[in-house]
Amino acid sequence: MLRHRVSFGVAWLLVLLLGGAAAVAGLGRLDQSFTASGGPGHRANQAIQERYGNGAAVAPLVAVASWPAATDVRTAETAGRFADAVRRAAGPGARTVSFAGTGDEGFLGADGRTVYALVYPAAGKPDLAGLAAVEAAAGTLRAGLRSALPAARVEVTGVLPLQHDSAVAGPGPAILAMKAGCALGLLVLLVLAFRSPLGVLAPLLLAGVTSVGALVLVEAVAAFTEISFIVVYLVPVTALVLAVHRWAQPPETAARSAVAAGAAGAAACAVLALFPAAFLRSVGVAGLAVAAVGTAATLTLAPVLRSAATRTTRRTPTTRTKRATPATRTSRAPGTTRAARTPRTARTAPLRAGRWPRSVPAAVGLALLVLLAGAATQLRVGNPEAHALVAAGPARDGLDRLTAAGVPSGALNPLEVLVPSGADAEAVAARAARVPGVRLAAAPAAAEWRRDGSAVVVVVPEEEPMTAAGAATVTALRSALSGGAPATQVGGSGVVDRDLVDGVYRLLPYAVPAAALAAFLALAALTSAGTATRAVSGALLASAASAGALTVLWQWGPAGTGAVTGWVPLVVGAFAFCVSLDRSVASAAGGPSWAGPVAAGAGALAVLAVGIGPQVELAMLVSGFAMAVLSDALAGRHRTPPVSPARPTYRSSFQLV
């Protein structure tokens, strides 16, 4: 590599520039629906989307109107006026349903003066563009209703408007100060660790080329199979932590540990990619790409950067210092840092005197990790509860008005039952209305709810689907309608979470052991069985602990989300597994003990600087990444293995491979 440093440097520069442009252009190939495919709910939503053009996996808008106390909202005049205003404001192609079209008092509030309507805008596919169109429709609907109904207090809420208000709220001064502090902390940490401008820029450059190269590979695979957009979050963070950690390794161990850890991570991710679930396949393909490109960058680009750092150091004037004695002389390989220089006597001296004090925090850390891993068994996946999405805003005003009138928040995630041709939609609605936990079930007779002999029945549950009661309602409804002939299909935004559990998380008891076994076999072939056992067990513990941390912080914590967004634990767990593998293998190869904490701190500070803010789902992801690297740093305290026996020194990276 050093003989051809210019060629390799130019090649990686082209990867960074041209690959970056290609990666941005190819983002459209990634699936942006964030829904689990293949389940019965997904098939029902696809059928509804194809036939009716809206609704299905996209939660509707909820228009809420509160009339003066003297107004009777049950009269045909008041109910019809509200329904007509909603229909006009929603625009052509939208599907609307309220008390006027069904006569169901489930659309009325307990206060006797509040009424709501469900609105499915014409444009509403379950991708980023479709969701943006629904968010824009919320503003149009709100303005149109307020103009048409001046006597009533009108609000528009829904899952998407709540998420939109959270995203546009923007960070306040305190959060901006925290973001700036994290960014400054990242810079200070890298400066203290690597002590030179090139030492600070090199890991960032390695992370950049790894991210770009991996995204290009993932997008190439997306041309042939479904790959979720979640890889955009997984790839750069994983690349950053691995780059910082590998740059901190001395050159005599960096290549060997990178090959071993990269092979183990690639083997585990390749196994995940084989499972028939889009999220698992996406995580597997992304991890495999990061492992491959990251290892290639470590073997080819890192030596070039180390040689440049060495030349820069040699040209820098230094002051004369007292010559160290042989007993305390330190060794510093090119590209390593001052922190990596450890006196030889310190590496071989007995540690009996300090052994017990160091074992106490290690035992406490291990106990904490085990407790967090236990908390992961109580993880509930799904969209956060509505009240936790945003604290203030127009959509939150609508939600508060709805719940104050006695209407449960389950109205924000209704179910849609596709009734095939030849079946009685009214009979299906009557059967669904008798299911425990269902607030109302209606079969609107309007033309937009009936197409080609089929019909859609809307079912409003009492509880949100991510809660235990809401999930039980979905299961009971499917069971109650499964015996009909011809068969009905239960879809809607309320089944997405259940499909994620059924289609993805039920595969984890098979996917995780298979991936761990593949990583163990790869590591055992390249290192030793003991090293492989420690690395894989530690990676599994760190992965489980990160999921447990999400449970404690969000599901049980002050935020009270009630659930964790389904794809977040998958991304965070895969990230924790790969990072922990790399850390453990590098430690076994004789890497410095400070490398793992530095990489963990850099990763945590980077994700906090970029992602901390009021948006709940992004905050979940950011906190999960931060807890994953900190959990691995904590796990490293109790599993620092002895340095492996001396191995052959390879003359080139290709010979090593």
N, C-alpha and C positions, 0 to 999 in steps of 0.2 A: 504493500500500500504506500509506503513511504517513497519507493522508487517512482511511483506513478501518482504522487499526491495531487498534481495539478489536474490530471484527467479525472480522478475520483472527485475532487472538489468541484470541478465544473459539472460533472454528472449529477451530483447531489444538488447543486444550485439550480440546474434545469428541472430536477424533480420538484424542488420547492416552488419555482416560479410557474413553469408550465403545468405541473401537477396541481398546483393551487387553483389555477384558472379552470382546469378540467374538473376538479372536485366541485367547485362552485357551480359550474354548468351542469354537472350530473346530479345535483341534489334532487331534481325532479323525478329521478328514477326510483327514489326511495318511497316506500309506502308511508303516507302521512296520516293514516286513519287512527293509529294508536288503539286499535281494537283487535281482539283475538279472533282470528279467522278459523273456519272449519267447524265451529260449534253449531248447535241447532239455532241459537239466537242469531248468529251471524248469517246463517242461511235464510232465516226469516227476514232479517233486515235487508239482505240483498234482494229478496223477492219483492218486498215493499218498495224499496228504492227503484227497482226496475219498472214496477207497474205504476207507481204513484209519483215518483220523482222527488220525494222529500220525506222528512220524518225519519223513520227507522232508527238508526243508531244515533241520530242527532236529537238532543233534547229540545223540546219545543220552547217557545217563548210563552210566558204566562202574563196575560193582561189582567190587572186588578183594578176594579173601580169601586169606590166607596161613595154611596149616595147620602144625601142629608137624611137625618133620622126619620123624617115624616114620609120618606119615599118607600113604597112597597116594591121591592125588586122582583117579586113574583108575578106582577101584572104583565100581561102580554105587551103593553106599551113600553114599559121600562126595559124588560128583558129583550124585546125586539129591537129597541133603539140601541142598546149596548151591542147586541150581536151584529146589527148592520154597520155600526161604527167600526167594530173590529174587522169585519169582512172588507170594508172599503180601505181601511188603513193598512191591512195586511197585503193588499195588492193582488193582482191576478195570479192564479196558480197556487195560492196558499190554501192550506186546509185549516179551518177553524171549527171549534166546537165549544158550546157553552150551554147554559140553562135553556135558552130559547129554542135550540134545536133538538133537545133531548128531554126536557122536562125533569131532569134528574136534579134533586136538591143537593147532591154532592157538589154541585158547582156554586153553591151559595155558602156564605159565611154564617157562623152561629150568631153574629150580632144582628142579623136581619137586614143589613143595608150594604153588605159587601158581596160582590159577584166577581167571578174570574172566568177567563176563557183560555183555552189552549190554542196556540197559533203555531202552525208548521209552515214557515216561509217557503216560497217556491224554490229558492236556491238553498240547499242544505245538505250537501254531500258530506260524509264523515272524513273530510281531509282539511288541511289548513285553509285552503281557499274557500271551501264550503262553510267552515266555521266562521271565517271572517265575514262572509256574506250574511250569515245569521246575525252576527253582532251588529252589522250595519243596519239590518232590518229592524233590530230592536229600537234604535234611535228613530227610525221612520215611523214605526208603530206608536211609539210614545208620543211623538209630536202630533200625529194624526188623531189619536184618541183625545188628547187634551184640547185640540181644536174643535173636535166634533162634540165633546161632552163637557162643556164649560161648567155645568152644575155639579159634576162629580169630581172627586179627587182620583186621578188616574196614575197608576204606576205600571211599569213593565219590568218583570224580573225573569229569572230562569238560570239554569246552570251556566250557559255561555255568557249572558250579560254579567253574572257575578264574577266569572273568571276574567272577563274583559275589564271590568272596573278594577280588579286586583292588578292587572297588568299595566293599566294606564295610570294607576294612582301615583307611581313614581316613588323612589326612595326619599325619605325626609332628610333633614340635615344630619340627624344622628346616624342614619344608615349610610349616608354619603361619607361621613367621617370614618365610619367603620371600614367601608370599602377602601378608602384612601389609606387608612392605617394598615390594612391587610396587604395592599400593594407595596407600600413602603416596607413592611415587615418582610415580604418576599425578597425584595431587593437587598435589604440588610442581611438577611440570612444567607443568600448566595454570596454576597461580598465577604462575610465572615468565614464562610466555609471554603471558598475557592481563592480568595485573596488577589484576584487579578481581573481586569476587564474581560479578557478572553475566557477566563475560568467561569465568569458569570454568563457570558453569551453562549458558550459552547453547549451547555445542556439545553438552553432554550432553542438553539439551532437544531440539535439532535431531536428534540421534541417536535419541532416544526416539520422537519422532513419526514419523520415517522408518521405524524398525523396526516400529512398530505398524501404520502404514498399509500397508507392504509386506507384512506377514504377513496382513493382512486380504485384500488382493488375491490373494495366493498361495492362501489357503484358499478363496477364491471360485472360482479356477480349478480347485482340487482337487475341486470338486463335479462337474466334467465330465471330468476326465482324471486319471490316476495321477500324484501328486506325492509325492516321497519326503520323509521326515521330516528329511533332511539340511539342508533349507532353514532349519530352526530355528537351526542353527549358523552358516550363511552370512550371513543377513540382519543380525543385530544388530552383528556385528563390522565388516562392510562399512559399515554406516550410521555407526558410531562414527568410523572413520577418515576417511570422506568429510566428516562434519560438522566434525570438528576442523580438517581441512585447509581447508575452504571458509570457516569462520569466521575463519581467519587471513588470508584474502585481503582486500585493500582493497576497499571497496564498488564502486569504478569498474571493477574487473576481475572481481569475484566472480560477478556474474550472467552475464556473457558466457562466462566459462570454465565455469561450471556448466552452461549450456545446451549448449555444445559437447561437454564431456566426458560429460554425461548422454545426449546424443543418440548419441554414439559407443558408450558402454557399452550403451545400450538396443538399438542395432542389432546389436551383436555377440551379446548375450544372446538376442535374438529369433531369430537364426539358429540358435543352439544349441537353442532350444526346438522347432525344427522337426524335429530328428533323432529317429528312432524308437528311442530308448532312454530309459527312465524317469529315470535319473540325469542325463543330459544335459538332458532336458526340464525336470527340476526345477531344476537350476542355472540354466538359461536363464530360466525364468519368475521365479525369485527375483531374479536380477540385473536383469531388466527392471523388476520392481516397485520395487526399491531405486533404480534410476536415475530412474524417473518420480517417485516420491514425494520422493526426495532433492532433485531439481531443483525441484519445486514448493515444498518447504520453504525452499530457498535463495532463491527468487524472492519469496516472500510473507512467511514468518515471519522470516527473517534481517534484512530491513530494519527490521521492527518492533523486534526485539531490539537492533539497532545504534542506533536512535534512543533507546531507553531507556538504553543504555549511555552515549550522548553526553550526555543530560540529567543522568545521575548524575555524570558527570565534570565537567560545568559547575557543578553545585551543590557540588562538593567544594572546600573552600578550598585554595589552592595558595600556596606561598611565592614571592616575587618573585625572579627570577633575572636574570642578566645577559642582555641582548638579544643574540641571535645575529646575526652579520653576514650580509649577503645571500649571501656565498659559501659559508657553511656552514649556512644555515638549513635546518631539516628540515621536512618536511611530514607531517602525520598526519591521515589521513581518519577520519571517525567510525567507531568500531567496531574500528579497527586498534589495534595494540599498540605499546609503546615499541620493541620489537625491529624493527618494520616501518619505523621512521623512519631513513632512510639519508640522509646529507648529499648534496646534489645534486652536489657536486664528486666525491664518491666514486663516484657512478653513472656519471660521464663520464670520470674520470681514466684514463689508460692503465695497464694492468696488466702491462706487460712485465717489470717487475722480479720480480713474484711469480708469473709464469705457469708457469715450470718447476717450482718446488716444489709448486704445486697440481696439476700434471699427473701427477706421480709417483704420489700415492695414487689418482688417478682411473684411471691405467693399471693399477695393482695391483688396484683394485676391479673393473675390467672383466675382467681376466684371471680373477679369482676367480669372477665370475658366469658366464663362459664355461665354466670347469671344472665348476661346479655344474650348468650346463645339460647338459654332456656326461654327468655322472653320472646325470641323469634318464633317459638311454637305457637304463640298467641297472636301472631300477625294476622290482621284482617286486611285484605287487599280490596281496593275499589276507589272510586273518586271520593275526595273528602266531603264530609257533610256540608250542606249548603251554608250553614251559619259560620263555618270556619273559612270560607273562601275569601271574604272581604269584610272589613269592619264598617265601612261607610261608602255611600255612593247611591246613585239612582236605583240600581238593581237591589241593593240591600234595603233601601226604603220600601221597595215593593215586597220583598220577602217579609220584612217586619210587619207590614200592613196585612199581608196574607195570614201569617201565623197569629197576629193579634185578633183576627176575625175568627179564629178557631179552625182554619184550614191547615192541615198538616203539610210539612215540607215534602212529603212523598209526591205531591202534585207536580213537583218540578221534574220528576223522572217517571212519567207514565209508561205503561206498557201498551203495545199495539198488537192486536191479534188479527192475523190475516185469515179471513174466512174464505175458503175456495168456492168456486161456482157450484151451485147445487145445495149449499148448506144454508141454514136459516141464521142470519146474523143476529136477529133479536133473541133467538133461543140461546145462542152462544153467549151473548151479553148477560142474559138472565143467569146462566150457569156460572159465569165468571163473577157476578155480583155476590153470589153466595159463598165465595171462597173467603175464609177468615183473613183479615188484614186488608181487604179491598174496600176502598171508600166508595167508588162508583164504577160501573161498567156500562157503557152506552154504545149503541150502534147508530151513528148519525145517518140520516137518510139523504143528506145533500149529495149532489152528483160527484163532488170531489172525494167523497168517501166510498164511492162504488164505481168500480171499473171492470168491464168485461165479465160481468156476472159475479165478480168477487167483491168483498167488502172488508173494511177495517173496523174493528171494534176497539175503542179506547178504554183502557183500564187504569184507574188512578189508585195507587196503593196508599195506605196510611203512612207507612214508614219509607224512608229512603232505602234504595236497594243494597247499599253497602253495610247497613246495619244487620244484626242477626235476625230481627223481626222482618225486615224487608226481604232478605234472602229467603226466609221461610215462606213468605208470600209468593215469591216468584216460583219456588219449587211446588207449592200447593196449587198454584194456577196451572202450571204445566201438567201436573198430575190430573187435575179436574177436567182439562180439555183434551187430554191425550186419547180418551176412549171414543171420541166422536168420529163419525164417518160421513163424508170424507174428512181427512185429518186437517186440523188447524195448526197454524204456526204462531208461536209467541215470540215477538220481537220488541223493538223499541229501545230507548236509551237505558231502560231499567235492567236489561238482560246482559249488557256488555260486561259488567263486573262478574256476573255469574259465569259467563262464558270464559272469562280470563281464568277463573279458579278451576273450572272443569277442564279447559283445554290446555292450560299451561302448568299450573301449580300441581296438578295431580300427576304430572310427568316428572316432577322434581325428585321424588323418591327413587326413580330409576335413572334420571339424567345425572344427578350429582354423584352417586357412587361410580357410575360408568366413567364420567369425566375424571374423577379422582384416581381411579384405577389406571386410566391411560396416562395421566401425569406421573403416577408412581412408576410405571413400567419404563417410561422415557427417562426419568431421573435415575432409576436404578441401573439402567444400561450405561449412563454417562458418568455417574458418580459412585454411589454406594447405596445399599439397601437402607442403612441407618439414616443417611442424609435424606433419601427419598421419603422415608417414613416421617421424619421430623418436618420436612418441608410441606408435605401434603396435609398432614394432620394440622399443622399450624395454619395453613391456608384455609382449610375447612372451618377451623375455629374462628379465624378472622372474618370469614364470609358470613357465618352464622351470627357472630357478634354484631356485625354492621346492620343486619336485618333486625336484630333485637334492639339496637340503638334507635332505629327508626320507629319501632313500636313504642319504646319508652318516651321518646321525644315528642312524637306527633299523635299517636293513637291514644296514649295515656297522659301525655303531658298537658301543659297549660293551653296549647292550641286546641286540643280536643277535637281533632279532625274525625275521630271515629274509625278511620281507615287510612291506609297508605296507598297512594296511587299505584295501580297494579304493576306497571313496568319498572317503577323506581327500584324496588328491592332486587329485581333481576339484574339491572345494570350495575347497581352498587355491589351486589354479591360477586358478580363476575370480575369487576374491578378489584375488589379486595382479594380474591383468589389469585389473580395474576400478579398483583403487586407483592403479596406475601410470598409467593413462590420465588420470585426474583430476589427478594430480600434474604430469604433463608438459604438459597443456593449460594449467593454471594458471600454470606457469612461463613458457610461451610468451606468455601474455597479460600478463606483467609482474608476476606475484605475487611476494611476498618469497621469497628462497631458503631461509629458515629454516622456512617453513610445512611443507614435506614432512618434514623430520626430526622436527618437533614432532608431526605427525600419526602418523608411524611409531612414535615413542617412546610416544605415548599408546595406540595400538592394541596394541603389544607388551606394555606394562605392564598394560593392562586384561585381555587374554586370559590372561596369566600369573597375575594376581591371582585370577581366577575359576576357571581350569581346571587349574592346576598341581596334581599329586597323583599317587597311585600307580596309577591306572587307565591302562593302557597306551594304549588307543585314544584316550582323551580327551587324554592327554599328547601323542600324535602330532599330533592336530588343533591343539592349543594351540601346540606348537612350530612347526608348519607356518605358522600365522597369523603368529607372531612373526617367523619367517625370511622370510616374504613381504614384510612391511612393511620389514624391514631390508634385504632385497635391493633393493627399489625405492628406498629412500633411498640405497643404495650406487650403484645404476644412475644416479640423478639427478646424481651427481658428474661423469659423463663426457658427459652429454647435456643440459647447460643451454643452451638455445637463446637467441639474442638476443631482446630484447623485440620483439613484433610492431609493425608500423607503426601509427600512430594510426588508430583506427576511429571511426565516428560514435558520439556519445554519445546514448543513447536516453533518452527522458524517462520511460519506464515499463518495467517488466518485461514487460508484455504486448506492447508495441511491439517489444521486443527479440526475443521469441519469434516 
